[in-house]
């Protein structure tokens, strides 16, 4: 592939968009918790919830979003006094879960966790059976984080610069797994290849969980994994960490350098998870779940637990999360166009 660096005009706009997204994410929680509390007092739907809630999760068990969904679901259940059932719907590049959620009754009992894949898919697919901004009501950002470049222990590279050298020496010999075509774990690899001038074989899976399983068995050699999903196999010595993809080092892995500081300046890819409801859900229920989400994410025990899993708890107003998603859609549209990627 042609080398595309931060000096390339096509990527200058991407970096600007990425910086904007970071500013949105960083400002999201600053003055919101009190406002959310006020909304909660004035808009409590009578009798809601009166039965279990379904939390549709667009990935397989063991993936980063699945881990966050289960931690969040448990806390939400404690707060509202009803079970929260995590419904894993992996497949179609995270579109299957989104389509099911978009068509679910807008009654407040069908919740959905969005990932970077859904913003990416808006431009990756020429036709989808849902529209992220039309068919969903934003509720709140839940977590932010980054990816981590991990390799099977048999790979001789012990740093990003060594991985780049290895990939350049044997174009296409290394394979990297992802959670599916257009998944954030896929686009992170595409951007890495474009910026480093390397070629690795992309192997898509139906979710990050199966991709990590094959990485640990050596079926693929590299993965741009979510930190949350990769922590356990890293601690068990089944994978080797080369670098994280954020602007700064991860709190959960302070000894692991960033990609930017270890061989590829300018490379930054962030991750996030957020809560959505089907469009048409009553505003008072959106407000109630927004308040509950912000309350859950601000709980000290949640911050401690999620940080240990490689995710940083967040919270936002519905309007702020909606603006964040629109910025993400615009940012990744530029990446998809520059890389000339199409999923259909």
N, C-alpha and C positions, 0 to 999 in steps of 0.2 A: 504494500500500500504506500501511497505518497505520504511523505512526512507532513503533518499538519501541526504546527506549534502555536503557542499563544501569540506569536507575531503574525500568523496568517490572518488576513482580514476576515475570512469566513468564521474564524473562531473568536475574533475580538468581540463580536456581538454576543456570542455565547457566554463569554466571560462576564460581560456587562449584565446579561440576564441572570447569570448565576449569582453575581454580587447582589442584584436586586432581591433575589429570592432569600439570600442570607439575611439581608436587612429586614425583610418582612418577618422571617422566622425569629430573628433576634428580638424584634420589637413586640412580638405577638403577646407575650405574657405580662408585660411591664405594668400596665394599669388595669388589668382586666378582672382579677379575682373578685374585687369588691363590686364591680358593675354586674358581674355574673350572679353574685349573691343577691343583689337587688332584684334582678329579673326573676330569680327563682321564687322570691317572696310574692311577687305580683302575678305570677302565672303558673299555678300548680293545677293541672287538669285533675278533676275529681276522679278518684278511683284508679288512676293510672300509676304504675302498671298493676294489673290484676291477674296476670298470668305470665309464664316464662317469656323471656325475650330471646330472639334468635340473632346471633352475631355472625353474619356471613363473612367468611374469611377466604379470600381468593388464592389460597395456596394450600399445600399439603401439610400434614402434621410435622412438626420439627423445624419448619422454616422460621425465619425471623418474624414475619407478620403473625404466624400462628402463636409463637411464644408471647408476643405482646398482646395478642387478642385474649389469650387465656389469663394472663396477669390482670389485664384491664377488666375482663369479664367477671373475674372473681371479686374484684373490688366493687364493681358496679352492682353486682348481685347483693353484696353486703349492704350497700347504700340504699337500694330500692326495695329490698326485701323479697325479690323474686329471682328464680334461677336464670342465669344467662348461659344459653347453650351455644357453644362455638360450632358453627356449621362450615366445615372445610369444603370448598368448591374449587379445586384446582383445575387448571386446563385452559387451553386457547390463549396462552399468554396473559393470564389473569382476567380475560374477558368473560369467561364462563360465570365466575362469581359475580362480576359486575352486572351482567345481563340478568341473572336470577334476582339480584337485589333490586335492579331498576324496575322489574316487573312485579315485585312483591307488593302486597297491599300497603298503602301509606298510612298505616294505623299506629305507628310507633313501636310495633313489636318486631320489625324487621330492620336490623341495623347492619351497616356495611363498613368495613375498614378498607380505605383506599390506600394505594401504594404508588410510588413513582411510575410504575408500569402503566397506570391508567392515564396519567398525563401524557406519557410517551405514545400510548396507543391511539390517542386522538389524531396524530399525524402519521403514525406508522401504518395504520389500516385505512384503505380508501372507503371502506364501508363497515360500520359497526351496528349492532342491534341496540345500541344505547348511546346516549350523549352525556358525557361526564357532567357538564354544566347545566344541561337542560333537564335531565332525568333524576338528578339528585339535589337534595337540600344539604348544604354544608352544615356541620354541627360544630366540630372543633378539631384542631390539630391535636394529636395525642403524643407523638414522640418525634424527635429528630435524631439523626445519627449519620453514619457514613458506612462505606463498604470497606472490606479488607481484602487485600490480594494475598491469597493463600495457595500453597502448592503441596503436592504429595511429597512426603519425605524423600522419595527417590529422585526428585528433580534436583540437579546439582546447584541450581541458583539459590543463593542465600541473601540476595538483595535485588532491588528493582533494576539496578544497572546491570547486574549479572543476568537477570531474566531477559532484559532487552538484548544483551549480547548473544545469549543462547538462542533467542527467537530469530535474530537476524542471521545467525550462522546456519540455522536450519528452518527456513520459512515453511510454515504449515506442519512441521513435525510435532509441535506442542499443541495440545487441544485444551480448550477451556470450557467448562460446563456453565450453564446458566439456568435460571428458573423458567426459561421459555423465550421464544422470539419476541423481541421488543421489551422484555423485562428489564428492570434497572440493572440487573446483573449482566445482561447482554450488552446494553448500551455502554456501560462502564468499560467493558472489554473492547468495544468498537472504538470508543474515544481513545483508549490506551493505544490500540494499534495504529490509529491515524496519527496521533501525536508522537509516537515513538518510531514510526516507520517500520513496524513489525507486522508479521502475519501469523496468527494462530488460528487453528481450526475451531470454529464455534460449534458446540454440541448442546442443543436446547433440550430441556427436560420439562415435564409437567410439574413444575414447582421446584423451589430451591432445595427442599429436603432430599428428593431423589438425586439431585445433582451433587449435593454434599456427600451422599452415600457412595456414589461412584467415584468421587474424588478421593475419598478415604481408602477405597479399594484399588486405586490406581488406574481406573478405566479412563479417566481424564486426568490431566496433570495440573491444571491451574483453575482457579475460580475467583471472581470478584464477588465475594460473598458478603451478605449482611453480617455485621459484627455480632449481632444477637445470636444468629444461628451458628456461627463459627466458633464461638468461645469454648463450648464444651469439648469438641474434638481437638482444639488447640491445646487446652489444658491437659488433655489425655495423651498428647504427643502424636496424634494421628495426622496432624497437618502442621505445616510450617508457615508462620506469618512473615510476609516480606514487608508490607507497608499498609497503612490505612489511607483512605482517599479524601479525607477532609482537609480543610485549610490548616487545622491544628491537630496535634496528636489527640487520640482518643483517651478520655479519662480512665476507661476500663483497661486500656493497653498503653500506658504511658511510655513504655520502653520500645514500642514499635514506631518507627519513623513514618512520616507521611510519604506518599509517592513523590510529592513535590520536592521534598528535601533529600530524597534518596535516589535521584536519577532522572526525574522527569518534571522539571519546573513548570508550573502553570496548570498541572493536572489536578482538578478538584471535582469530586462527585459526591453529593450528599444524598442521604436517604431520609424518609419520613413515613409516618403512618397517620391517617386521619379518619375521623368518624363522619359518615354520611347517612342520610335517610332518604327513602324514595320521595321524589317531588310530590307534593300534595299532602304530606304529613302535616297535621294541624300545627300552627305556629307555637301554640302553648306547649306542645310536646317537644318540638325542636328546642324551645327555651329550657324546658325541664331537663332534657338529656344533655344540653350544653352545660348547664350548671352542674349536673352530676359528673360529667366528664372532667370539667375543670377542677372540681372538688377532688376527684379521684387522682388526677395527675399531680395535684399539689400536696397530697398526703406524704409525709416524710418517709413512711415505710415503702410507698410506691417508688419514690425517687431512689431510695437505697436499693430496692430490688431490681428496678429497671436499669439503673446505672451499672449494676453488677452484670447485667445481661448485655451491656453495650449500647443501650438506648437512653436518650435523655428525655425525661418527661417534659411535655409542653402543654399549652392550653391556649385557646383563642376564642374570639367571638365568631359566630357564624360568618359575618361579613369579612372578617380578616382571613378566615380560612378559605373563603371563596376567592378572594383577591390573590391569595397565595397559589391556589390551584390554577388560576388563569395565567399567572406569571410562569408557573412550571410548564404549562402547555406551550406557551410561546417559546420558552427556552429550549425545550427538547425538540420542537418542530425544526429549529435551526440545525440541531445535531443530526436529526434524521435526514434532512435535506442534504447536508454537507457529506454525510456518509453514504447517501443514495441507497438507503435501506427501505425495503418494502416487505410487508408480511403477507400480502395477498396479490 
